[in-house]
């Protein structure tokens, strides 16, 4: 896992990492040099009273601190740059990958969980390099240099100082497994909290209208309580190893003081020897504690990387679109569904759909809620893949058409009227740079967007708010229709496209849609009679099957499903 992270994100940073490693070695080794300098301080200055040694010993100690400061600042800046670059690159790559996944994936994965994976889990990789490499690298070098000083003073004292080390082995192995489990639990709870907030704020209207403020707050509070409990347990586990290190170091100090003190009294060791050794062991105490605490950081990073790479390893059923999709060269745009089946888990949605939407004509899909009409649109745009049957355009199977090229042929206007928190202009052009002001104005006029945009002080630069919340439902719908008109594609899918419009505006927009529909293949889902009566063909769908096809008058005469639906509309 960490090897994969290195190959995919750090290999190109090798020169910078090598330079930072050199600086870390220098910074870490200064602690060893500092502890060694205490020997002449005590032996030459304090014991022998040599004034000439004060200056050069003092300058030596000052230079060590200067070197430590410069190398510490430089390598921290380098490592911060590497850590930030790799984590943000991973976030961008993860979002790009997630956007290639199928609609069925997003039906199972809550938005809050995805936000947590892309934002928090990927960002947690910064902890690997700021703590594990930056901290562990420096502290390991410091420990090596300090133990070198200790061994040079007295190898036996060094062994005594390490007397408690064997006590750490078994607890360390147990703690690593415990912390990995708790870290994964924390990430799951963090994702659940983000999901709860996303759903609450997204559904703020129903929350207020149904008096659910307390209900939603209580649900979030329960998740927060679970998160706090898990956090405390994880923190306790992370703190346990440094605590055990304290006990081991305390035992080592006792042994050194007991036997070392006897050597000094006997005259076999000097006070400078003891102070150099004691300082080396004292300075080694904090690096040891930090390294013990890094066990928790390591496990948290491992848990995050498991989740991130698990998402990277999720593969779409439908191949991702090309970066520059091209509309395929087809003889016409006749759409044909032949015995198409589709299920969501165990729920059968389409049960052998058969119909033809002729090129250049309007085909309407009608049926009760849950009949499978919107699923037909999803199959046609390959948001989902049917389990059986064939769908073709111009006689070519959809699977043989590059997905980006397929979607470049189709404009969709749905009843959701999804807008982004951008300007009105951006919500119509959607990032296109080749749109002229004249083409934009024609699309706005055809969808009657100009009627209200021209009344806004900022005009096309007006921000629409989150999900278009600053606009009315009808205004949002007209912007989406203008977007479809501007795309000017050979196939148009309308899913309750005028559902949010009043009767007067609907009549105007229908005129624009009729203009847009000329020489195009149009598939429309609608319940309003005004949308259906002029269709060239009507396909009545019930329980995932086509039960009737024909024109308005023909289907009324049959007195079947379509006639029943129309009678309900007229009631």
C-alpha positions as semicolon CSV with decimal commas, in nm:
position;residue;x (nm);y (nm);z (nm)
1;X;0,000;0,000;0,000
2;X;0,273;0,249;0,096
3;X;0,478;0,107;-0,190
4;X;0,194;0,189;-0,429
5;X;0,173;0,540;-0,288
6;X;0,545;0,582;-0,348
7;X;0,527;0,455;-0,708
8;X;0,227;0,663;-0,807
9;X;0,285;0,987;-0,619
10;X;0,635;1,019;-0,477
11;X;0,875;0,873;-0,731
12;X;0,896;1,201;-0,919
13;X;0,982;1,381;-0,595
14;X;1,295;1,170;-0,532
15;X;1,555;1,453;-0,574
16;X;1,366;1,678;-0,332
17;X;1,320;1,392;-0,087
18;X;1,691;1,308;-0,105
19;X;1,790;1,668;-0,035
20;X;1,541;1,688;0,253
21;X;1,679;1,360;0,389
22;X;2,034;1,505;0,390
23;X;1,908;1,807;0,581
24;X;1,727;1,576;0,826
25;X;2,046;1,381;0,885
26;X;2,232;1,703;0,962
27;X;1,956;1,832;1,191
28;X;1,920;1,502;1,375
29;X;2,295;1,455;1,423
30;X;2,330;1,794;1,593
31;X;2,167;1,649;1,904
32;X;2,442;1,390;1,929
33;X;2,709;1,655;1,877
34;X;2,543;1,876;2,138
35;X;2,545;1,602;2,401
36;X;2,911;1,527;2,320
37;X;3,003;1,896;2,365
38;X;2,888;1,877;2,727
39;X;3,195;1,664;2,814
40;X;3,444;1,951;2,759
41;X;3,201;2,193;2,922
42;X;3,216;2,001;3,247
43;X;3,569;1,858;3,232
44;X;3,757;2,162;3,094
45;X;3,547;2,455;3,212
46;X;3,366;2,355;3,530
47;X;3,613;2,100;3,676
48;X;3,955;2,221;3,548
49;X;3,857;2,588;3,534
50;X;4,019;2,664;3,195
51;X;3,900;3,006;3,078
52;X;4,041;2,959;2,726
53;X;3,799;2,671;2,667
54;X;3,490;2,885;2,738
55;X;3,502;3,069;2,405
56;X;3,560;2,782;2,166
57;X;3,320;2,548;2,349
58;X;3,054;2,823;2,350
59;X;3,105;2,899;1,980
60;X;3,085;2,528;1,901
61;X;2,754;2,492;2,084
62;X;2,615;2,809;1,916
63;X;2,713;2,681;1,572
64;X;2,534;2,353;1,641
65;X;2,213;2,539;1,720
66;X;2,256;2,760;1,410
67;X;2,302;2,456;1,185
68;X;2,003;2,287;1,348
69;X;1,783;2,594;1,290
70;X;1,879;2,641;0,922
71;X;1,850;2,275;0,825
72;X;1,526;2,238;1,021
73;X;1,357;2,528;0,843
74;X;1,479;2,423;0,497
75;X;1,374;2,060;0,520
76;X;1,035;2,149;0,671
77;X;0,960;2,381;0,378
78;X;1,065;2,112;0,128
79;X;0,864;1,838;0,298
80;X;0,557;2,060;0,332
81;X;0,571;2,129;-0,041
82;X;0,602;1,758;-0,119
83;X;0,326;1,662;0,125
84;X;0,083;1,925;-0,004
85;X;0,157;1,852;-0,369
86;X;0,111;1,476;-0,335
87;X;-0,210;1,500;-0,131
88;X;-0,373;1,755;-0,361
89;X;-0,268;1,554;-0,667
90;X;-0,425;1,247;-0,511
91;X;-0,747;1,441;-0,443
92;X;-0,765;1,559;-0,805
93;X;-0,693;1,210;-0,940
94;X;-0,948;1,056;-0,705
95;X;-1,221;1,298;-0,810
96;X;-1,136;1,242;-1,177
97;X;-1,161;0,865;-1,122
98;X;-1,486;0,883;-0,924
99;X;-1,648;1,085;-1,201
100;X;-1,585;0,796;-1,442
101;X;-1,789;0,552;-1,231
102;X;-2,141;0,443;-1,320
103;X;-2,467;0,584;-1,188
104;X;-2,524;0,258;-0,996
105;X;-2,212;0,336;-0,790
106;X;-2,351;0,674;-0,685
107;X;-2,682;0,517;-0,593
108;X;-2,503;0,305;-0,332
109;X;-2,238;0,554;-0,216
110;X;-2,370;0,857;-0,021
111;X;-2,226;1,197;-0,123
112;X;-2,095;1,255;0,229
113;X;-1,888;0,937;0,213
114;X;-1,739;1,041;-0,120
115;X;-1,664;1,389;0,012
116;X;-1,488;1,231;0,309
117;X;-1,284;1,001;0,084
118;X;-1,177;1,273;-0,158
119;X;-1,122;1,544;0,098
120;X;-1,034;1,397;0,438
121;X;-0,886;1,056;0,352
122;X;-0,671;1,182;0,066
123;X;-0,566;1,483;0,272
124;X;-0,463;1,252;0,556
125;X;-0,171;1,137;0,343
126;X;-0,002;1,465;0,433
127;X;0,042;1,315;0,778
128;X;0,260;1,041;0,632
129;X;0,526;1,282;0,516
130;X;0,497;1,557;0,773
131;X;0,497;1,312;1,064
132;X;0,638;0,982;0,947
133;X;0,918;1,098;0,718
134;X;0,979;1,447;0,855
135;X;0,938;1,346;1,220
136;X;1,054;0,987;1,212
137;X;1,348;1,057;0,983
138;X;1,479;1,337;1,201
139;X;1,417;1,151;1,526
140;X;1,579;0,829;1,403
141;X;1,894;1,016;1,299
142;X;1,895;1,196;1,633
143;X;1,866;0,865;1,818
144;X;2,151;0,709;1,619
145;X;2,380;1,003;1,690
146;X;2,283;1,014;2,058
147;X;2,334;0,641;2,105
148;X;2,670;0,672;1,927
149;X;2,774;0,927;2,188
150;X;2,641;0,704;2,466
151;X;2,831;0,400;2,337
152;X;3,150;0,604;2,299
153;X;3,123;0,704;2,666
154;X;3,043;0,357;2,801
155;X;2,886;0,060;2,614
156;X;2,782;-0,103;2,943
157;X;2,594;0,205;3,055
158;X;2,418;0,206;2,715
159;X;2,301;-0,154;2,763
160;X;2,174;-0,064;3,110
161;X;1,980;0,230;2,966
162;X;1,806;-0,010;2,724
163;X;1,711;-0,260;2,994
164;X;1,338;-0,188;2,961
165;X;1,324;-0,211;2,578
166;X;1,206;-0,577;2,561
167;X;0,896;-0,474;2,755
168;X;0,777;-0,270;2,451
169;X;0,772;-0,540;2,182
170;X;0,448;-0,729;2,256
171;X;0,241;-0,418;2,353
172;X;0,355;-0,245;2,034
173;X;0,227;-0,529;1,811
174;X;-0,108;-0,536;1,992
175;X;-0,147;-0,158;1,977
176;X;-0,084;-0,145;1,602
177;X;-0,374;-0,381;1,529
178;X;-0,597;-0,195;1,775
179;X;-0,517;0,147;1,627
180;X;-0,572;0,032;1,267
181;X;-0,920;-0,088;1,363
182;X;-1,005;0,228;1,555
183;X;-0,871;0,453;1,279
184;X;-1,092;0,282;1,022
185;X;-1,390;0,322;1,257
186;X;-1,314;0,693;1,297
187;X;-1,305;0,744;0,921
188;X;-1,640;0,566;0,880
189;X;-1,800;0,783;1,147
190;X;-1,651;1,099;0,995
191;X;-1,802;1,003;0,659
192;X;-2,139;0,931;0,823
193;X;-2,139;1,274;0,988
194;X;-2,058;1,444;0,657
195;X;-2,337;1,247;0,489
196;X;-2,584;1,351;0,759
197;X;-2,491;1,718;0,720
198;X;-2,508;1,698;0,340
199;X;-2,855;1,542;0,347
200;X;-2,981;1,785;0,611
201;X;-2,865;2,098;0,430
202;X;-2,967;1,962;0,091
203;X;-3,315;1,889;0,223
204;X;-3,350;2,202;0,437
205;X;-3,692;2,278;0,286
206;X;-3,857;1,948;0,385
207;X;-3,674;1,961;0,719
208;X;-3,834;2,293;0,808
209;X;-4,174;2,219;0,657
210;X;-4,202;1,893;0,851
211;X;-4,057;2,026;1,175
212;X;-3,758;1,790;1,156
213;X;-3,497;2,026;1,303
214;X;-3,484;1,839;1,634
215;X;-3,496;1,499;1,465
216;X;-3,203;1,577;1,236
217;X;-3,006;1,741;1,517
218;X;-3,055;1,435;1,738
219;X;-2,936;1,201;1,462
220;X;-2,625;1,411;1,412
221;X;-2,568;1,427;1,789
222;X;-2,579;1,048;1,815
223;X;-2,320;1,016;1,540
224;X;-2,110;1,282;1,710
225;X;-2,130;1,095;2,041
226;X;-2,011;0,776;1,871
227;X;-1,734;0,973;1,702
228;X;-1,617;1,120;2,033
229;X;-1,611;0,776;2,196
230;X;-1,412;0,627;1,909
231;X;-1,177;0,925;1,910
232;X;-1,109;0,888;2,282
233;X;-1,035;0,517;2,243
234;X;-0,801;0,583;1,951
235;X;-0,624;0,861;2,143
236;X;-0,585;0,634;2,446
237;X;-0,430;0,369;2,225
238;X;-0,197;0,623;2,064
239;X;-0,087;0,753;2,404
240;X;-0,025;0,407;2,549
241;X;0,302;0,334;2,367
242;X;0,469;0,666;2,465
243;X;0,359;0,589;2,821
244;X;0,524;0,248;2,805
245;X;0,836;0,414;2,667
246;X;0,838;0,642;2,971
247;X;0,840;0,337;3,198
248;X;1,119;0,170;3,000
249;X;1,330;0,487;2,998
250;X;1,272;0,539;3,370
251;X;1,397;0,186;3,440
252;X;1,703;0,250;3,222
253;X;1,783;0,577;3,401
254;X;1,765;0,404;3,739
255;X;2,012;0,135;3,628
256;X;2,255;0,389;3,478
257;X;2,242;0,613;3,785
258;X;2,299;0,319;4,019
259;X;2,598;0,171;3,836
260;X;2,731;0,494;3,677
261;X;2,733;0,676;4,007
262;X;2,953;0,403;4,152
263;X;3,201;0,440;3,862
264;X;3,230;0,816;3,916
265;X;3,282;0,774;4,291
266;X;3,548;0,513;4,217
267;X;3,720;0,756;3,977
268;X;3,698;0,532;3,668
269;X;3,472;0,786;3,494
270;X;3,473;1,168;3,498
271;X;3,183;1,402;3,567
272;X;3,205;1,509;3,201
273;X;3,165;1,147;3,091
274;X;2,852;1,110;3,300
275;X;2,703;1,444;3,190
276;X;2,767;1,367;2,821
277;X;2,605;1,026;2,864
278;X;2,321;1,159;3,076
279;X;2,253;1,442;2,828
280;X;2,253;1,196;2,536
281;X;1,998;0,977;2,713
282;X;1,790;1,279;2,817
283;X;1,787;1,422;2,465
284;X;1,693;1,077;2,331
285;X;1,387;1,066;2,556
286;X;1,167;1,301;2,349
287;X;1,255;1,147;2,007
288;X;1,171;0,806;2,156
289;X;0,833;0,930;2,279
290;X;0,756;1,093;1,943
291;X;0,849;0,777;1,756
292;X;0,619;0,580;1,987
293;X;0,337;0,825;1,914
294;X;0,392;0,783;1,540
295;X;0,248;0,432;1,562
296;X;-0,095;0,594;1,581
297;X;-0,018;0,829;1,291
298;X;0,106;0,537;1,082
299;X;-0,211;0,337;1,142
300;X;-0,437;0,635;1,069
301;X;-0,254;0,698;0,743
302;X;-0,274;0,328;0,657
303;X;-0,650;0,325;0,720
304;X;-0,696;0,632;0,498
305;X;-0,482;0,489;0,218
306;X;-0,678;0,162;0,227
307;X;-1,000;0,358;0,174
308;X;-0,854;0,582;-0,097
309;X;-0,693;0,302;-0,298
310;X;-1,005;0,090;-0,248
311;X;-1,196;0,366;-0,428
312;X;-0,927;0,388;-0,697
313;X;-0,963;0,013;-0,753
314;X;-1,338;0,045;-0,816
315;X;-1,389;0,008;-1,188
316;X;-1,680;0,138;-1,397
317;X;-1,891;-0,110;-1,587
318;X;-1,913;0,142;-1,871
319;X;-1,582;0,266;-2,008
320;X;-1,492;0,624;-1,927
321;X;-1,545;0,881;-2,206
322;X;-1,254;1,000;-2,414
323;X;-1,102;1,340;-2,335
324;X;-1,217;1,479;-2,671
325;X;-1,532;1,288;-2,770
326;X;-1,643;1,291;-3,130
327;X;-2,003;1,246;-3,244
328;X;-2,012;0,918;-3,441
329;X;-2,101;0,916;-3,810
330;X;-2,441;0,739;-3,822
331;X;-2,694;0,711;-4,107
332;X;-2,968;0,851;-3,883
333;X;-3,064;0,883;-3,515
334;X;-3,341;0,625;-3,494
335;X;-3,344;0,483;-3,141
336;X;-3,437;0,118;-3,098
337;X;-3,488;-0,080;-2,776
338;X;-3,507;-0,457;-2,825
339;X;-3,603;-0,683;-2,535
340;X;-3,410;-0,470;-2,283
341;X;-3,395;-0,593;-1,923
342;X;-3,244;-0,419;-1,621
343;X;-3,243;-0,482;-1,247
344;X;-3,120;-0,286;-0,946
345;X;-2,995;-0,560;-0,717
346;X;-3,298;-0,792;-0,694
347;X;-3,552;-0,534;-0,810
348;X;-3,648;-0,575;-1,177
349;X;-3,704;-0,236;-1,339
350;X;-3,715;-0,311;-1,712
351;X;-3,871;-0,640;-1,822
352;X;-3,818;-0,666;-2,196
353;X;-3,868;-0,311;-2,326
354;X;-3,935;-0,296;-2,702
355;X;-4,000;0,023;-2,897
356;X;-3,864;0,245;-3,174
357;X;-3,821;0,623;-3,165
358;X;-3,792;0,727;-3,527
359;X;-3,533;0,982;-3,636
360;X;-3,660;1,339;-3,659
361;X;-3,980;1,261;-3,470
362;X;-4,114;1,308;-3,117
363;X;-4,174;0,994;-2,914
364;X;-4,346;1,032;-2,576
365;X;-4,308;0,789;-2,286
366;X;-4,601;0,774;-2,047
367;X;-4,686;0,554;-1,756
368;X;-4,739;0,550;-1,381
369;X;-4,462;0,641;-1,139
370;X;-4,201;0,365;-1,116
371;X;-4,288;0,220;-1,456
372;X;-3,925;0,258;-1,577
373;X;-3,946;0,572;-1,793
374;X;-3,647;0,752;-1,639
375;X;-3,452;0,426;-1,641
376;X;-3,499;0,412;-2,019
377;X;-3,326;0,751;-2,039
378;X;-3,044;0,625;-1,816
379;X;-2,996;0,320;-2,036
380;X;-2,993;0,533;-2,351
381;X;-2,724;0,765;-2,209
382;X;-2,539;0,464;-2,060
383;X;-2,558;0,587;-1,705
384;X;-2,661;0,229;-1,636
385;X;-2,600;-0,088;-1,833
386;X;-2,887;-0,328;-1,917
387;X;-2,848;-0,689;-1,812
388;X;-2,996;-0,816;-2,140
389;X;-3,125;-0,692;-2,473
390;X;-2,990;-0,438;-2,719
391;X;-3,018;-0,060;-2,758
392;X;-2,908;0,099;-3,083
393;X;-2,891;0,438;-3,251
394;X;-2,890;0,449;-3,628
395;X;-2,857;0,071;-3,628
396;X;-2,537;0,077;-3,419
397;X;-2,530;-0,089;-3,078
398;X;-2,463;0,158;-2,797
399;X;-2,179;-0,059;-2,671
400;X;-2,001;-0,001;-3,002
401;X;-2,025;0,377;-2,972
402;X;-1,759;0,557;-2,767
403;X;-1,942;0,681;-2,459
404;X;-1,822;1,040;-2,487
405;X;-1,934;1,052;-2,849
406;X;-2,269;0,902;-2,752
407;X;-2,335;1,166;-2,488
408;X;-2,218;1,440;-2,724
409;X;-2,518;1,342;-2,941
410;X;-2,769;1,387;-2,661
411;X;-2,910;1,681;-2,468
412;X;-3,111;1,607;-2,155
413;X;-3,359;1,834;-1,979
414;X;-3,487;1,678;-1,659
415;X;-3,743;1,783;-1,402
416;X;-3,464;1,823;-1,143
417;X;-3,331;2,134;-1,322
418;X;-2,989;2,092;-1,167
419;X;-2,785;2,411;-1,154
420;X;-2,437;2,469;-1,015
421;X;-2,340;2,745;-0,774
422;X;-2,212;2,959;-1,059
423;X;-2,336;3,247;-1,273
424;X;-2,632;3,212;-1,506
425;X;-2,394;3,237;-1,802
426;X;-2,177;2,951;-1,674
427;X;-2,482;2,734;-1,607
428;X;-2,586;2,771;-1,970
429;X;-2,250;2,737;-2,145
430;X;-2,104;2,485;-1,892
431;X;-1,740;2,576;-1,951
432;X;-1,755;2,597;-2,331
433;X;-1,522;2,860;-2,478
434;X;-1,658;2,849;-2,834
435;X;-2,000;3,004;-2,762
436;X;-2,063;3,340;-2,923
437;X;-2,277;3,606;-2,759
438;X;-2,520;3,580;-3,050
439;X;-2,564;3,202;-3,009
440;X;-2,605;3,242;-2,635
441;X;-2,869;3,512;-2,678
442;X;-3,063;3,299;-2,931
443;X;-3,072;3,007;-2,688
444;X;-3,184;3,236;-2,406
445;X;-3,456;3,389;-2,619
446;X;-3,581;3,049;-2,734
447;X;-3,607;2,928;-2,373
448;X;-3,742;3,267;-2,252
449;X;-3,448;3,309;-2,015
450;X;-3,401;3,664;-2,143
451;X;-3,738;3,758;-1,995
452;X;-3,604;3,741;-1,639
453;X;-3,226;3,770;-1,682
454;X;-3,254;4,120;-1,824
455;X;-3,434;4,229;-1,505
456;X;-3,142;4,128;-1,281
457;X;-2,884;4,399;-1,196
458;X;-2,595;4,164;-1,277
459;X;-2,765;4,006;-1,577
460;X;-2,587;3,691;-1,693
461;X;-2,330;3,737;-1,414
462;X;-2,595;3,676;-1,148
463;X;-2,497;3,393;-0,913
464;X;-2,772;3,130;-0,894
465;X;-2,683;3,006;-0,543
466;X;-2,637;2,646;-0,423
467;X;-2,833;2,421;-0,660
468;X;-2,996;2,733;-0,807
469;X;-3,167;2,825;-0,478
470;X;-3,180;3,197;-0,556
471;X;-3,402;3,134;-0,859
472;X;-3,758;3,009;-0,889
473;X;-3,833;2,660;-1,016
474;X;-3,950;2,796;-1,349
475;X;-3,639;3,008;-1,392
476;X;-3,414;2,712;-1,319
477;X;-3,607;2,502;-1,570
478;X;-3,571;2,761;-1,845
479;X;-3,195;2,788;-1,787
480;X;-3,161;2,411;-1,828
481;X;-3,369;2,426;-2,147
482;X;-3,146;2,706;-2,280
483;X;-2,847;2,485;-2,203
484;X;-2,996;2,205;-2,415
485;X;-3,082;2,443;-2,698
486;X;-2,726;2,574;-2,701
487;X;-2,581;2,221;-2,722
488;X;-2,773;2,174;-3,047
489;X;-2,749;1,794;-3,046
490;X;-2,931;1,553;-3,283
491;X;-3,109;1,377;-2,995
492;X;-3,312;1,552;-2,726
493;X;-3,437;1,386;-2,408
494;X;-3,701;1,573;-2,211
495;X;-3,792;1,440;-1,866
496;X;-4,088;1,647;-1,743
497;X;-3,906;1,943;-1,898
498;X;-4,188;2,192;-1,834
499;X;-4,310;2,055;-1,501
500;X;-4,203;2,365;-1,305
501;X;-4,355;2,620;-1,545
502;X;-4,687;2,796;-1,523
503;X;-4,929;2,757;-1,811
504;X;-4,839;3,085;-1,985
505;X;-4,464;3,029;-1,971
506;X;-4,507;2,662;-2,058
507;X;-4,677;2,755;-2,384
508;X;-4,384;2,981;-2,476
509;X;-4,124;2,722;-2,386
510;X;-4,313;2,454;-2,576
511;X;-4,285;2,674;-2,882
512;X;-3,909;2,691;-2,829
513;X;-3,891;2,315;-2,781
514;X;-4,093;2,255;-3,096
515;X;-3,848;2,475;-3,286
516;X;-3,558;2,288;-3,130
517;X;-3,720;1,952;-3,208
518;X;-3,729;2,002;-3,584
519;X;-3,511;1,747;-3,762
520;X;-3,415;1,598;-3,427
521;X;-3,503;1,275;-3,254
522;X;-3,694;1,366;-2,940
523;X;-3,781;1,134;-2,652
524;X;-4,004;1,294;-2,393
525;X;-4,138;1,184;-2,056
526;X;-4,446;1,384;-1,964
527;X;-4,771;1,370;-1,775
528;X;-4,928;1,690;-1,906
529;X;-5,172;1,642;-2,191
530;X;-5,033;1,944;-2,378
531;X;-4,694;1,774;-2,402
532;X;-4,831;1,443;-2,526
533;X;-5,102;1,515;-2,782
534;X;-4,865;1,640;-3,052
535;X;-4,618;1,352;-3,023
536;X;-4,561;1,143;-3,337
537;X;-4,571;0,828;-3,125
538;X;-4,669;0,756;-2,767
539;X;-4,525;0,459;-2,581
540;X;-4,718;0,354;-2,271
541;X;-4,501;0,176;-2,012
542;X;-4,617;-0,019;-1,708
543;X;-4,406;-0,227;-1,467
544;X;-4,107;-0,218;-1,698
545;X;-4,294;-0,330;-2,011
546;X;-4,435;-0,153;-2,317
547;X;-4,811;-0,215;-2,311
548;X;-4,929;0,025;-2,584
549;X;-4,792;0,232;-2,870
550;X;-4,963;0,471;-3,110
551;X;-5,078;0,829;-3,151
552;X;-5,294;1,016;-2,905
553;X;-5,628;0,948;-3,072
554;X;-5,546;0,582;-3,139
555;X;-5,456;0,512;-2,779
556;X;-5,760;0,692;-2,644
557;X;-5,977;0,472;-2,866
558;X;-5,817;0,156;-2,719
559;X;-5,936;0,256;-2,371
560;X;-5,628;0,097;-2,216
561;X;-5,354;0,229;-1,988
562;X;-5,304;0,552;-2,181
563;X;-5,675;0,635;-2,177
564;X;-5,682;0,562;-1,804
565;X;-5,386;0,795;-1,742
566;X;-5,548;1,070;-1,947
567;X;-5,876;1,041;-1,761
568;X;-5,687;1,087;-1,434
569;X;-5,511;1,394;-1,571
570;X;-5,845;1,550;-1,669
571;X;-6,005;1,490;-1,329
